[in-house]
């Protein structure tokens, strides 16, 4: 299934995810609901160096976030579709790819539903799906391979 390609509606921006994501979040927080205009946001978290631009150059837009630390959204400058974000907590090294922008979004179902305490009451989370009221401890949820990749990513951070 990977690498997987995606892009915006007008086809000006095209990208490739070189590997499977670390994890896929289905976020039900009110902030994501407002930002997406939908009931939740579905984001594939992946190392930014594994997201390769194939065509175009996204516009980076700094926006506020629920944490107060902000986020940078990579948008197509023509059709304005949001392709991925970089949140302050993960910095520019982690991309949160909007699953709906993949050519085949079916390959990235949610691994976990987060912030379900604020989900729309009519949204039904499938029985047996992993779900938490707020956030979680990655050591308890992520696959060992994802944890190892994340540790390797953190090891490349400069020391202050």
ABEGO torsion letter per residue (X at the ends): XOBBBBEBAAGABBBBBABBBABBBBBABAAAAAAAGBABBBBBBBBAAABBBABEBBBBBBBBBAAGAEBBBBBBAAAGBBABBBBAAAEAABBBBBAAABABAAABBBABBBGAAABBAABBBBBGBBBBABBBBAAAABBAAAAAAAAAAAAABBBX
